[in-house]
């Protein structure tokens, strides 16, 4: 009987841990996020921001922290340097003439696109089952 209770305890803890992981996971479509990240974020980082950035540069927790802090670039909180700005319709409008992905994704709501990019980065982070180098 004690073995049975021990097994149930371990199973309960494992299921709880799994459910917490599912709750913390981004709600977006990581495949759509991958398209935006590779065609918009990587394109800009290679051309203007001083180098390529890959999802595997951070762990999933570090990417979630990045989005929680909502900072991108200089450590001030002006709208132009908020991580959310770079998926905003305003930003996509500003680059649509030179970036096909931004033009095609103009109708996607900002918060949905942000969740898609977040899902991609967490899904392919350094500590994920499929780390991505975007190469």
ROPA-104275 format. One record per atom (N, C-alpha, C): residue number from 1; atom name; x, y, z; residue in three letters. Coordinates in steps of 0.001 Angstrom, whole numbers, plus 500000, padded with zeros to 6 digits. Layout:
<nodes>
<node pos="NUM" site="CA" east="X" north="Y" up="Z" code="ALA"/>
...
</nodes>
This chain:
<nodes>
<node pos="1" site="N" east="500819" north="498799" up="500000" code="UNK"/>
<node pos="1" site="CA" east="500000" north="500000" up="500000" code="UNK"/>
<node pos="1" site="C" east="500860" north="501262" up="500000" code="UNK"/>
<node pos="2" site="N" east="501985" north="501227" up="500750" code="UNK"/>
<node pos="2" site="CA" east="502858" north="502399" up="500796" code="UNK"/>
<node pos="2" site="C" east="503473" north="502688" up="499427" code="UNK"/>
<node pos="3" site="N" east="503806" north="501620" up="498673" code="UNK"/>
<node pos="3" site="CA" east="504365" north="501812" up="497339" code="UNK"/>
<node pos="3" site="C" east="503339" north="502496" up="496433" code="UNK"/>
<node pos="4" site="N" east="502098" north="502106" up="496577" code="UNK"/>
<node pos="4" site="CA" east="501015" north="502677" up="495771" code="UNK"/>
<node pos="4" site="C" east="500864" north="504178" up="496054" code="UNK"/>
<node pos="5" site="N" east="500910" north="504555" up="497342" code="UNK"/>
<node pos="5" site="CA" east="500809" north="505982" up="497704" code="UNK"/>
<node pos="5" site="C" east="502012" north="506762" up="497197" code="UNK"/>
<node pos="6" site="N" east="503193" north="506158" up="497284" code="UNK"/>
<node pos="6" site="CA" east="504411" north="506820" up="496791" code="UNK"/>
<node pos="6" site="C" east="504339" north="507067" up="495298" code="UNK"/>
<node pos="7" site="N" east="503842" north="506061" up="494567" code="UNK"/>
<node pos="7" site="CA" east="503696" north="506200" up="493118" code="UNK"/>
<node pos="7" site="C" east="502708" north="507311" up="492773" code="UNK"/>
<node pos="8" site="N" east="501586" north="507347" up="493485" code="UNK"/>
<node pos="8" site="CA" east="500579" north="508385" up="493246" code="UNK"/>
<node pos="8" site="C" east="501128" north="509772" up="493569" code="UNK"/>
<node pos="9" site="N" east="501926" north="509872" up="494608" code="UNK"/>
<node pos="9" site="CA" east="502528" north="511156" up="494963" code="UNK"/>
<node pos="9" site="C" east="503462" north="511632" up="493858" code="UNK"/>
<node pos="10" site="N" east="504323" north="510743" up="493375" code="UNK"/>
<node pos="10" site="CA" east="505252" north="511082" up="492298" code="UNK"/>
<node pos="10" site="C" east="504482" north="511463" up="491031" code="UNK"/>
<node pos="11" site="N" east="503466" north="510690" up="490712" code="UNK"/>
<node pos="11" site="CA" east="502652" north="510974" up="489530" code="UNK"/>
<node pos="11" site="C" east="501963" north="512330" up="489649" code="UNK"/>
<node pos="12" site="N" east="501418" north="512633" up="490813" code="UNK"/>
<node pos="12" site="CA" east="500757" north="513921" up="491041" code="UNK"/>
<node pos="12" site="C" east="501738" north="515080" up="490870" code="UNK"/>
<node pos="13" site="N" east="502924" north="514950" up="491436" code="UNK"/>
<node pos="13" site="CA" east="503945" north="516007" up="491318" code="UNK"/>
<node pos="13" site="C" east="504349" north="516180" up="489860" code="UNK"/>
<node pos="14" site="N" east="504532" north="515076" up="489145" code="UNK"/>
<node pos="14" site="CA" east="504911" north="515156" up="487734" code="UNK"/>
<node pos="14" site="C" east="503827" north="515848" up="486912" code="UNK"/>
<node pos="15" site="N" east="502581" north="515501" up="487142" code="UNK"/>
<node pos="15" site="CA" east="501478" north="516121" up="486410" code="UNK"/>
<node pos="15" site="C" east="501337" north="517606" up="486746" code="UNK"/>
<node pos="16" site="N" east="501548" north="517951" up="487989" code="UNK"/>
<node pos="16" site="CA" east="501510" north="519359" up="488393" code="UNK"/>
<node pos="16" site="C" east="502592" north="520151" up="487677" code="UNK"/>
<node pos="17" site="N" east="503790" north="519603" up="487645" code="UNK"/>
<node pos="17" site="CA" east="504901" north="520268" up="486949" code="UNK"/>
<node pos="17" site="C" east="504610" north="520449" up="485478" code="UNK"/>
<node pos="18" site="N" east="504026" north="519428" up="484862" code="UNK"/>
<node pos="18" site="CA" east="503673" north="519503" up="483455" code="UNK"/>
<node pos="18" site="C" east="502610" north="520564" up="483214" code="UNK"/>
<node pos="19" site="N" east="501611" north="520628" up="484080" code="UNK"/>
<node pos="19" site="CA" east="500543" north="521615" up="483891" code="UNK"/>
<node pos="19" site="C" east="501080" north="523031" up="484077" code="UNK"/>
<node pos="20" site="N" east="502013" north="523239" up="484989" code="UNK"/>
<node pos="20" site="CA" east="502601" north="524569" up="485169" code="UNK"/>
<node pos="20" site="C" east="503394" north="524974" up="483939" code="UNK"/>
<node pos="21" site="N" east="504079" north="524010" up="483307" code="UNK"/>
<node pos="21" site="CA" east="504831" north="524293" up="482091" code="UNK"/>
<node pos="21" site="C" east="503882" north="524705" up="480973" code="UNK"/>
<node pos="22" site="N" east="502776" north="524005" up="480855" code="UNK"/>
<node pos="22" site="CA" east="501794" north="524329" up="479819" code="UNK"/>
<node pos="22" site="C" east="501199" north="525710" up="480058" code="UNK"/>
<node pos="23" site="N" east="500910" north="526044" up="481305" code="UNK"/>
<node pos="23" site="CA" east="500343" north="527348" up="481622" code="UNK"/>
<node pos="23" site="C" east="501308" north="528467" up="481267" code="UNK"/>
<node pos="24" site="N" east="502608" north="528268" up="481512" code="UNK"/>
<node pos="24" site="CA" east="503603" north="529305" up="481277" code="UNK"/>
<node pos="24" site="C" east="503967" north="529449" up="479801" code="UNK"/>
<node pos="25" site="N" east="503646" north="528456" up="478992" code="UNK"/>
<node pos="25" site="CA" east="504015" north="528492" up="477584" code="UNK"/>
<node pos="25" site="C" east="503236" north="529585" up="476853" code="UNK"/>
<node pos="26" site="N" east="503903" north="530284" up="475923" code="UNK"/>
<node pos="26" site="CA" east="503214" north="531309" up="475142" code="UNK"/>
<node pos="26" site="C" east="502050" north="530706" up="474346" code="UNK"/>
<node pos="27" site="N" east="501047" north="531521" up="474088" code="UNK"/>
<node pos="27" site="CA" east="499826" north="531055" up="473433" code="UNK"/>
<node pos="27" site="C" east="499882" north="531191" up="471916" code="UNK"/>
<node pos="28" site="N" east="500943" north="531714" up="471395" code="UNK"/>
<node pos="28" site="CA" east="501009" north="532016" up="469971" code="UNK"/>
<node pos="28" site="C" east="501308" north="530818" up="469095" code="UNK"/>
<node pos="29" site="N" east="501289" north="531071" up="467800" code="UNK"/>
<node pos="29" site="CA" east="501610" north="530089" up="466780" code="UNK"/>
<node pos="29" site="C" east="503098" north="530239" up="466449" code="UNK"/>
<node pos="30" site="N" east="503917" north="529306" up="466927" code="UNK"/>
<node pos="30" site="CA" east="505364" north="529457" up="466764" code="UNK"/>
<node pos="30" site="C" east="505791" north="529439" up="465305" code="UNK"/>
<node pos="31" site="N" east="505034" north="528773" up="464434" code="UNK"/>
<node pos="31" site="CA" east="505403" north="528733" up="463009" code="UNK"/>
<node pos="31" site="C" east="505227" north="530102" up="462357" code="UNK"/>
<node pos="32" site="N" east="504163" north="530813" up="462714" code="UNK"/>
<node pos="32" site="CA" east="503977" north="532175" up="462207" code="UNK"/>
<node pos="32" site="C" east="505026" north="533104" up="462808" code="UNK"/>
<node pos="33" site="N" east="505327" north="532889" up="464083" code="UNK"/>
<node pos="33" site="CA" east="506364" north="533679" up="464742" code="UNK"/>
<node pos="33" site="C" east="507712" north="533490" up="464090" code="UNK"/>
<node pos="34" site="N" east="507995" north="532264" up="463660" code="UNK"/>
<node pos="34" site="CA" east="509267" north="531976" up="462975" code="UNK"/>
<node pos="34" site="C" east="509375" north="532782" up="461689" code="UNK"/>
<node pos="35" site="N" east="508313" north="532837" up="460921" code="UNK"/>
<node pos="35" site="CA" east="508342" north="533591" up="459661" code="UNK"/>
<node pos="35" site="C" east="508636" north="535061" up="459942" code="UNK"/>
<node pos="36" site="N" east="507916" north="535640" up="460882" code="UNK"/>
<node pos="36" site="CA" east="508126" north="537062" up="461199" code="UNK"/>
<node pos="36" site="C" east="509540" north="537298" up="461723" code="UNK"/>
<node pos="37" site="N" east="509973" north="536466" up="462660" code="UNK"/>
<node pos="37" site="CA" east="511303" north="536646" up="463253" code="UNK"/>
<node pos="37" site="C" east="512392" north="536559" up="462193" code="UNK"/>
<node pos="38" site="N" east="512321" north="535544" up="461362" code="UNK"/>
<node pos="38" site="CA" east="513380" north="535353" up="460358" code="UNK"/>
<node pos="38" site="C" east="513361" north="536427" up="459282" code="UNK"/>
<node pos="39" site="N" east="512170" north="536848" up="458874" code="UNK"/>
<node pos="39" site="CA" east="512100" north="537797" up="457760" code="UNK"/>
<node pos="39" site="C" east="512131" north="539254" up="458205" code="UNK"/>
<node pos="40" site="N" east="511783" north="539540" up="459447" code="UNK"/>
<node pos="40" site="CA" east="511763" north="540927" up="459906" code="UNK"/>
<node pos="40" site="C" east="512879" north="541174" up="460920" code="UNK"/>
<node pos="41" site="N" east="512871" north="540438" up="462004" code="UNK"/>
<node pos="41" site="CA" east="513853" north="540678" up="463075" code="UNK"/>
<node pos="41" site="C" east="515273" north="540390" up="462601" code="UNK"/>
<node pos="42" site="N" east="515485" north="539196" up="462028" code="UNK"/>
<node pos="42" site="CA" east="516822" north="538830" up="461577" code="UNK"/>
<node pos="42" site="C" east="517283" north="539755" up="460462" code="UNK"/>
<node pos="43" site="N" east="516386" north="540094" up="459546" code="UNK"/>
<node pos="43" site="CA" east="516737" north="540987" up="458444" code="UNK"/>
<node pos="43" site="C" east="517250" north="542322" up="458978" code="UNK"/>
<node pos="44" site="N" east="516558" north="542887" up="459938" code="UNK"/>
<node pos="44" site="CA" east="516965" north="544174" up="460505" code="UNK"/>
<node pos="44" site="C" east="518276" north="544045" up="461282" code="UNK"/>
<node pos="45" site="N" east="518396" north="542995" up="462072" code="UNK"/>
<node pos="45" site="CA" east="519616" north="542835" up="462863" code="UNK"/>
<node pos="45" site="C" east="520834" north="542664" up="461972" code="UNK"/>
<node pos="46" site="N" east="520691" north="541968" up="460855" code="UNK"/>
<node pos="46" site="CA" east="521817" north="541773" up="459947" code="UNK"/>
<node pos="46" site="C" east="522159" north="543071" up="459226" code="UNK"/>
<node pos="47" site="N" east="521146" north="543798" up="458771" code="UNK"/>
<node pos="47" site="CA" east="521377" north="545014" up="457985" code="UNK"/>
<node pos="47" site="C" east="521694" north="546244" up="458831" code="UNK"/>
<node pos="48" site="N" east="521047" north="546386" up="459986" code="UNK"/>
<node pos="48" site="CA" east="521149" north="547647" up="460714" code="UNK"/>
<node pos="48" site="C" east="521598" north="547550" up="462164" code="UNK"/>
<node pos="49" site="N" east="521243" north="546488" up="462839" code="UNK"/>
<node pos="49" site="CA" east="521439" north="546453" up="464291" code="UNK"/>
<node pos="49" site="C" east="522732" north="545771" up="464732" code="UNK"/>
<node pos="50" site="N" east="523647" north="545569" up="463831" code="UNK"/>
<node pos="50" site="CA" east="524960" north="545076" up="464222" code="UNK"/>
<node pos="50" site="C" east="525126" north="543585" up="464377" code="UNK"/>
<node pos="51" site="N" east="524283" north="542795" up="463787" code="UNK"/>
<node pos="51" site="CA" east="524509" north="541356" up="463820" code="UNK"/>
<node pos="51" site="C" east="523271" north="540527" up="464053" code="UNK"/>
<node pos="52" site="N" east="523383" north="539293" up="463589" code="UNK"/>
<node pos="52" site="CA" east="522273" north="538356" up="463681" code="UNK"/>
<node pos="52" site="C" east="522023" north="537959" up="465140" code="UNK"/>
<node pos="53" site="N" east="520773" north="537800" up="465479" code="UNK"/>
<node pos="53" site="CA" east="520393" north="537277" up="466787" code="UNK"/>
<node pos="53" site="C" east="519631" north="535987" up="466536" code="UNK"/>
<node pos="54" site="N" east="519895" north="534974" up="467346" code="UNK"/>
<node pos="54" site="CA" east="519224" north="533692" up="467156" code="UNK"/>
<node pos="54" site="C" east="518429" north="533325" up="468406" code="UNK"/>
<node pos="55" site="N" east="517387" north="532512" up="468241" code="UNK"/>
<node pos="55" site="CA" east="516610" north="532070" up="469395" code="UNK"/>
<node pos="55" site="C" east="517448" north="531296" up="470409" code="UNK"/>
<node pos="56" site="N" east="518463" north="530588" up="469939" code="UNK"/>
<node pos="56" site="CA" east="519285" north="529753" up="470817" code="UNK"/>
<node pos="56" site="C" east="520285" north="530566" up="471644" code="UNK"/>
<node pos="57" site="N" east="520259" north="531877" up="471538" code="UNK"/>
<node pos="57" site="CA" east="521135" north="532710" up="472367" code="UNK"/>
<node pos="57" site="C" east="520617" north="532826" up="473794" code="UNK"/>
<node pos="58" site="N" east="519354" north="532500" up="474012" code="UNK"/>
<node pos="58" site="CA" east="518749" north="532610" up="475343" code="UNK"/>
<node pos="58" site="C" east="517963" north="531346" up="475656" code="UNK"/>
<node pos="59" site="N" east="517737" north="531113" up="476935" code="UNK"/>
<node pos="59" site="CA" east="516858" north="530019" up="477359" code="UNK"/>
<node pos="59" site="C" east="515411" north="530480" up="477217" code="UNK"/>
<node pos="60" site="N" east="514488" north="529549" up="477316" code="UNK"/>
<node pos="60" site="CA" east="513072" north="529911" up="477262" code="UNK"/>
<node pos="60" site="C" east="512710" north="530913" up="478341" code="UNK"/>
<node pos="61" site="N" east="513229" north="530702" up="479554" code="UNK"/>
<node pos="61" site="CA" east="512946" north="531622" up="480667" code="UNK"/>
<node pos="61" site="C" east="513522" north="533014" up="480381" code="UNK"/>
<node pos="62" site="N" east="514689" north="533065" up="479769" code="UNK"/>
<node pos="62" site="CA" east="515287" north="534371" up="479437" code="UNK"/>
<node pos="62" site="C" east="514462" north="535101" up="478382" code="UNK"/>
<node pos="63" site="N" east="513921" north="534355" up="477397" code="UNK"/>
<node pos="63" site="CA" east="513064" north="534998" up="476399" code="UNK"/>
<node pos="63" site="C" east="511779" north="535508" up="477042" code="UNK"/>
<node pos="64" site="N" east="511190" north="534719" up="477932" code="UNK"/>
<node pos="64" site="CA" east="509972" north="535167" up="478615" code="UNK"/>
<node pos="64" site="C" east="510256" north="536412" up="479450" code="UNK"/>
<node pos="65" site="N" east="511418" north="536465" up="480089" code="UNK"/>
<node pos="65" site="CA" east="511818" north="537633" up="480873" code="UNK"/>
<node pos="65" site="C" east="512003" north="538854" up="479963" code="UNK"/>
<node pos="66" site="N" east="512590" north="538625" up="478794" code="UNK"/>
<node pos="66" site="CA" east="512774" north="539699" up="477801" code="UNK"/>
<node pos="66" site="C" east="511421" north="540324" up="477445" code="UNK"/>
<node pos="67" site="N" east="510432" north="539490" up="477183" code="UNK"/>
<node pos="67" site="CA" east="509112" north="540006" up="476827" code="UNK"/>
<node pos="67" site="C" east="508402" north="540617" up="478028" code="UNK"/>
<node pos="68" site="N" east="508628" north="540078" up="479206" code="UNK"/>
<node pos="68" site="CA" east="508035" north="540642" up="480420" code="UNK"/>
<node pos="68" site="C" east="508558" north="542060" up="480662" code="UNK"/>
<node pos="69" site="N" east="509867" north="542250" up="480474" code="UNK"/>
<node pos="69" site="CA" east="510476" north="543575" up="480664" code="UNK"/>
<node pos="69" site="C" east="510146" north="544514" up="479512" code="UNK"/>
<node pos="70" site="N" east="509856" north="543941" up="478328" code="UNK"/>
<node pos="70" site="CA" east="509469" north="544699" up="477144" code="UNK"/>
<node pos="70" site="C" east="510524" north="545728" up="476732" code="UNK"/>
<node pos="71" site="N" east="511780" north="545336" up="476818" code="UNK"/>
<node pos="71" site="CA" east="512871" north="546223" up="476398" code="UNK"/>
<node pos="71" site="C" east="513600" north="545608" up="475210" code="UNK"/>
<node pos="72" site="N" east="513987" north="546454" up="474286" code="UNK"/>
<node pos="72" site="CA" east="514708" north="546021" up="473092" code="UNK"/>
<node pos="72" site="C" east="515729" north="547094" up="472780" code="UNK"/>
<node pos="73" site="N" east="516975" north="546759" up="472858" code="UNK"/>
<node pos="73" site="CA" east="518003" north="547765" up="472582" code="UNK"/>
<node pos="73" site="C" east="518340" north="548564" up="473821" code="UNK"/>
<node pos="74" site="N" east="518524" north="549868" up="473679" code="UNK"/>
<node pos="74" site="CA" east="518905" north="550696" up="474831" code="UNK"/>
<node pos="74" site="C" east="517944" north="550488" up="476001" code="UNK"/>
<node pos="75" site="N" east="518476" north="550511" up="477189" code="UNK"/>
<node pos="75" site="CA" east="517697" north="550156" up="478371" code="UNK"/>
<node pos="75" site="C" east="516814" north="551295" up="478888" code="UNK"/>
<node pos="76" site="N" east="516180" north="552013" up="477998" code="UNK"/>
<node pos="76" site="CA" east="515173" north="552968" up="478442" code="UNK"/>
<node pos="76" site="C" east="513811" north="552425" up="478036" code="UNK"/>
<node pos="77" site="N" east="512775" north="553057" up="478430" code="UNK"/>
<node pos="77" site="CA" east="511446" north="552515" up="478164" code="UNK"/>
<node pos="77" site="C" east="510655" north="553346" up="477157" code="UNK"/>
<node pos="78" site="N" east="511340" north="554027" up="476268" code="UNK"/>
<node pos="78" site="CA" east="510619" north="554762" up="475237" code="UNK"/>
<node pos="78" site="C" east="509940" north="553757" up="474312" code="UNK"/>
<node pos="79" site="N" east="508847" north="554159" up="473736" code="UNK"/>
<node pos="79" site="CA" east="508053" north="553262" up="472893" code="UNK"/>
<node pos="79" site="C" east="508882" north="552672" up="471748" code="UNK"/>
<node pos="80" site="N" east="509793" north="553449" up="471184" code="UNK"/>
<node pos="80" site="CA" east="510575" north="552964" up="470046" code="UNK"/>
<node pos="80" site="C" east="511539" north="551844" up="470431" code="UNK"/>
<node pos="81" site="N" east="511803" north="551668" up="471727" code="UNK"/>
<node pos="81" site="CA" east="512702" north="550599" up="472145" code="UNK"/>
<node pos="81" site="C" east="511992" north="549500" up="472922" code="UNK"/>
<node pos="82" site="N" east="510684" north="549529" up="472961" code="UNK"/>
<node pos="82" site="CA" east="509927" north="548445" up="473584" code="UNK"/>
<node pos="82" site="C" east="509917" north="547272" up="472610" code="UNK"/>
<node pos="83" site="N" east="510076" north="546073" up="473136" code="UNK"/>
<node pos="83" site="CA" east="510048" north="544884" up="472283" code="UNK"/>
<node pos="83" site="C" east="508737" north="544827" up="471498" code="UNK"/>
<node pos="84" site="N" east="507651" north="545201" up="472142" code="UNK"/>
<node pos="84" site="CA" east="506345" north="545156" up="471493" code="UNK"/>
<node pos="84" site="C" east="506243" north="546111" up="470301" code="UNK"/>
<node pos="85" site="N" east="507044" north="547160" up="470284" code="UNK"/>
<node pos="85" site="CA" east="507014" north="548101" up="469162" code="UNK"/>
<node pos="85" site="C" east="507387" north="547404" up="467853" code="UNK"/>
<node pos="86" site="N" east="508325" north="546463" up="467920" code="UNK"/>
<node pos="86" site="CA" east="508841" north="545838" up="466703" code="UNK"/>
<node pos="86" site="C" east="507906" north="544799" up="466089" code="UNK"/>
<node pos="87" site="N" east="506769" north="544567" up="466706" code="UNK"/>
<node pos="87" site="CA" east="505720" north="543760" up="466090" code="UNK"/>
<node pos="87" site="C" east="504460" north="544597" up="465882" code="UNK"/>
<node pos="88" site="N" east="504518" north="545866" up="466225" code="UNK"/>
<node pos="88" site="CA" east="503336" north="546720" up="466126" code="UNK"/>
<node pos="88" site="C" east="502984" north="547028" up="464675" code="UNK"/>
<node pos="89" site="N" east="501723" north="547332" up="464466" code="UNK"/>
<node pos="89" site="CA" east="501276" north="547726" up="463127" code="UNK"/>
<node pos="89" site="C" east="502034" north="548976" up="462667" code="UNK"/>
<node pos="90" site="N" east="502280" north="549889" up="463595" code="UNK"/>
<node pos="90" site="CA" east="503037" north="551108" up="463262" code="UNK"/>
<node pos="90" site="C" east="504407" north="550749" up="462681" code="UNK"/>
<node pos="91" site="N" east="505108" north="549828" up="463322" code="UNK"/>
<node pos="91" site="CA" east="506429" north="549423" up="462838" code="UNK"/>
<node pos="91" site="C" east="506314" north="548693" up="461505" code="UNK"/>
<node pos="92" site="N" east="505361" north="547777" up="461408" code="UNK"/>
<node pos="92" site="CA" east="505176" north="547033" up="460149" code="UNK"/>
<node pos="92" site="C" east="504837" north="547970" up="459002" code="UNK"/>
<node pos="93" site="N" east="504015" north="548987" up="459283" code="UNK"/>
<node pos="93" site="CA" east="503701" north="550001" up="458256" code="UNK"/>
<node pos="93" site="C" east="504967" north="550728" up="457810" code="UNK"/>
<node pos="94" site="N" east="505850" north="551011" up="458746" code="UNK"/>
<node pos="94" site="CA" east="507058" north="551789" up="458435" code="UNK"/>
<node pos="94" site="C" east="508057" north="551018" up="457581" code="UNK"/>
<node pos="95" site="N" east="507984" north="549685" up="457581" code="UNK"/>
<node pos="95" site="CA" east="508953" north="548899" up="456802" code="UNK"/>
<node pos="95" site="C" east="508304" north="548082" up="455686" code="UNK"/>
<node pos="96" site="N" east="507008" north="548211" up="455503" code="UNK"/>
<node pos="96" site="CA" east="506287" north="547360" up="454543" code="UNK"/>
<node pos="96" site="C" east="506789" north="547493" up="453112" code="UNK"/>
<node pos="97" site="N" east="507375" north="548626" up="452765" code="UNK"/>
<node pos="97" site="CA" east="507844" north="548820" up="451390" code="UNK"/>
<node pos="97" site="C" east="509153" north="548089" up="451118" code="UNK"/>
<node pos="98" site="N" east="509849" north="547714" up="452169" code="UNK"/>
<node pos="98" site="CA" east="511127" north="547020" up="451998" code="UNK"/>
<node pos="98" site="C" east="511116" north="545621" up="452594" code="UNK"/>
<node pos="99" site="N" east="510006" north="545228" up="453211" code="UNK"/>
<node pos="99" site="CA" east="509957" north="543915" up="453851" code="UNK"/>
<node pos="99" site="C" east="508612" north="543249" up="453568" code="UNK"/>
<node pos="100" site="N" east="508657" north="542188" up="452764" code="UNK"/>
<node pos="100" site="CA" east="507428" north="541496" up="452353" code="UNK"/>
<node pos="100" site="C" east="506656" north="540896" up="453523" code="UNK"/>
<node pos="101" site="N" east="507370" north="540342" up="454480" code="UNK"/>
<node pos="101" site="CA" east="506690" north="539716" up="455624" code="UNK"/>
<node pos="101" site="C" east="505909" north="540753" up="456420" code="UNK"/>
<node pos="102" site="N" east="506505" north="541910" up="456630" code="UNK"/>
<node pos="102" site="CA" east="505814" north="542977" up="457359" code="UNK"/>
<node pos="102" site="C" east="504559" north="543400" up="456597" code="UNK"/>
<node pos="103" site="N" east="504663" north="543495" up="455284" code="UNK"/>
<node pos="103" site="CA" east="503517" north="543883" up="454468" code="UNK"/>
<node pos="103" site="C" east="502407" north="542833" up="454525" code="UNK"/>
<node pos="104" site="N" east="502780" north="541558" up="454462" code="UNK"/>
<node pos="104" site="CA" east="501787" north="540485" up="454483" code="UNK"/>
<node pos="104" site="C" east="501120" north="540336" up="455840" code="UNK"/>
<node pos="105" site="N" east="501791" north="540755" up="456885" code="UNK"/>
<node pos="105" site="CA" east="501256" north="540560" up="458235" code="UNK"/>
<node pos="105" site="C" east="500658" north="541822" up="458842" code="UNK"/>
<node pos="106" site="N" east="500324" north="542787" up="458005" code="UNK"/>
<node pos="106" site="CA" east="499768" north="544044" up="458506" code="UNK"/>
<node pos="106" site="C" east="498444" north="543875" up="459245" code="UNK"/>
<node pos="107" site="N" east="497641" north="542915" up="458833" code="UNK"/>
<node pos="107" site="CA" east="496314" north="542769" up="459433" code="UNK"/>
<node pos="107" site="C" east="496305" north="541967" up="460737" code="UNK"/>
<node pos="108" site="N" east="497423" north="541362" up="461084" code="UNK"/>
<node pos="108" site="CA" east="497485" north="540584" up="462323" code="UNK"/>
<node pos="108" site="C" east="497534" north="541549" up="463499" code="UNK"/>
<node pos="109" site="N" east="496673" north="541370" up="464502" code="UNK"/>
<node pos="109" site="CA" east="496706" north="542249" up="465673" code="UNK"/>
<node pos="109" site="C" east="498064" north="542179" up="466380" code="UNK"/>
<node pos="110" site="N" east="498502" north="543311" up="466915" code="UNK"/>
<node pos="110" site="CA" east="499805" north="543413" up="467566" code="UNK"/>
<node pos="110" site="C" east="500009" north="542346" up="468634" code="UNK"/>
<node pos="111" site="N" east="499024" north="542181" up="469512" code="UNK"/>
<node pos="111" site="CA" east="499192" north="541238" up="470620" code="UNK"/>
<node pos="111" site="C" east="499289" north="539795" up="470139" code="UNK"/>
<node pos="112" site="N" east="498599" north="539466" up="469053" code="UNK"/>
<node pos="112" site="CA" east="498675" north="538113" up="468509" code="UNK"/>
<node pos="112" site="C" east="500058" north="537870" up="467905" code="UNK"/>
<node pos="113" site="N" east="500564" north="538822" up="467137" code="UNK"/>
<node pos="113" site="CA" east="501880" north="538665" up="466520" code="UNK"/>
<node pos="113" site="C" east="502978" north="538590" up="467586" code="UNK"/>
<node pos="114" site="N" east="502831" north="539369" up="468639" code="UNK"/>
<node pos="114" site="CA" east="503791" north="539317" up="469740" code="UNK"/>
<node pos="114" site="C" east="503797" north="537914" up="470359" code="UNK"/>
<node pos="115" site="N" east="502625" north="537329" up="470563" code="UNK"/>
<node pos="115" site="CA" east="502546" north="535965" up="471110" code="UNK"/>
<node pos="115" site="C" east="503139" north="534940" up="470144" code="UNK"/>
<node pos="116" site="N" east="502955" north="535152" up="468838" code="UNK"/>
<node pos="116" site="CA" east="503531" north="534241" up="467843" code="UNK"/>
<node pos="116" site="C" east="505064" north="534270" up="467903" code="UNK"/>
<node pos="117" site="N" east="505631" north="535457" up="467942" code="UNK"/>
<node pos="117" site="CA" east="507096" north="535589" up="468000" code="UNK"/>
<node pos="117" site="C" east="507615" north="535015" up="469316" code="UNK"/>
<node pos="118" site="N" east="506936" north="535321" up="470397" code="UNK"/>
<node pos="118" site="CA" east="507332" north="534797" up="471708" code="UNK"/>
<node pos="118" site="C" east="507300" north="533260" up="471688" code="UNK"/>
<node pos="119" site="N" east="506246" north="532692" up="471120" code="UNK"/>
<node pos="119" site="CA" east="506126" north="531228" up="471048" code="UNK"/>
<node pos="119" site="C" east="507281" north="530631" up="470255" code="UNK"/>
<node pos="120" site="N" east="507656" north="531266" up="469146" code="UNK"/>
<node pos="120" site="CA" east="508780" north="530766" up="468344" code="UNK"/>
<node pos="120" site="C" east="510081" north="530804" up="469142" code="UNK"/>
<node pos="121" site="N" east="510337" north="531920" up="469797" code="UNK"/>
<node pos="121" site="CA" east="511594" north="532054" up="470530" code="UNK"/>
<node pos="121" site="C" east="511685" north="531070" up="471697" code="UNK"/>
<node pos="122" site="N" east="510599" north="530857" up="472397" code="UNK"/>
<node pos="122" site="CA" east="510604" north="529901" up="473501" code="UNK"/>
<node pos="122" site="C" east="510692" north="528469" up="472963" code="UNK"/>
<node pos="123" site="N" east="509969" north="528198" up="471875" code="UNK"/>
<node pos="123" site="CA" east="509945" north="526862" up="471274" code="UNK"/>
<node pos="123" site="C" east="511327" north="526439" up="470775" code="UNK"/>
<node pos="124" site="N" east="512136" north="527392" up="470343" code="UNK"/>
<node pos="124" site="CA" east="513441" north="527068" up="469757" code="UNK"/>
<node pos="124" site="C" east="514600" north="527673" up="470558" code="UNK"/>
<node pos="125" site="N" east="514365" north="527953" up="471832" code="UNK"/>
<node pos="125" site="CA" east="515390" north="528538" up="472701" code="UNK"/>
<node pos="125" site="C" east="516523" north="527537" up="472963" code="UNK"/>
<node pos="126" site="N" east="517573" north="528048" up="473579" code="UNK"/>
<node pos="126" site="CA" east="518765" north="527260" up="473886" code="UNK"/>
<node pos="126" site="C" east="518440" north="525962" up="474629" code="UNK"/>
<node pos="127" site="N" east="517511" north="526006" up="475553" code="UNK"/>
<node pos="127" site="CA" east="517192" north="524838" up="476371" code="UNK"/>
<node pos="127" site="C" east="515971" north="524050" up="475858" code="UNK"/>
<node pos="128" site="N" east="515531" north="524333" up="474655" code="UNK"/>
<node pos="128" site="CA" east="514375" north="523622" up="474109" code="UNK"/>
<node pos="128" site="C" east="514813" north="522306" up="473456" code="UNK"/>
<node pos="129" site="N" east="513835" north="521521" up="473038" code="UNK"/>
<node pos="129" site="CA" east="514134" north="520268" up="472340" code="UNK"/>
<node pos="129" site="C" east="514671" north="520534" up="470943" code="UNK"/>
<node pos="130" site="N" east="514380" north="521710" up="470387" code="UNK"/>
<node pos="130" site="CA" east="514790" north="522042" up="469021" code="UNK"/>
<node pos="130" site="C" east="515405" north="523437" up="468958" code="UNK"/>
<node pos="131" site="N" east="516592" north="523631" up="469541" code="UNK"/>
<node pos="131" site="CA" east="517201" north="524975" up="469494" code="UNK"/>
<node pos="131" site="C" east="517427" north="525400" up="468034" code="UNK"/>
<node pos="132" site="N" east="517128" north="526652" up="467740" code="UNK"/>
<node pos="132" site="CA" east="517255" north="527161" up="466383" code="UNK"/>
<node pos="132" site="C" east="518369" north="528179" up="466301" code="UNK"/>
<node pos="133" site="N" east="519125" north="528083" up="465248" code="UNK"/>
<node pos="133" site="CA" east="520187" north="529037" up="464984" code="UNK"/>
<node pos="133" site="C" east="519810" north="529981" up="463836" code="UNK"/>
<node pos="134" site="N" east="518628" north="529747" up="463256" code="UNK"/>
<node pos="134" site="CA" east="518129" north="530584" up="462147" code="UNK"/>
<node pos="134" site="C" east="519118" north="530664" up="460997" code="UNK"/>
<node pos="135" site="N" east="519695" north="529556" up="460656" code="UNK"/>
<node pos="135" site="CA" east="520640" north="529556" up="459539" code="UNK"/>
<node pos="135" site="C" east="520167" north="528658" up="458447" code="UNK"/>
</nodes>
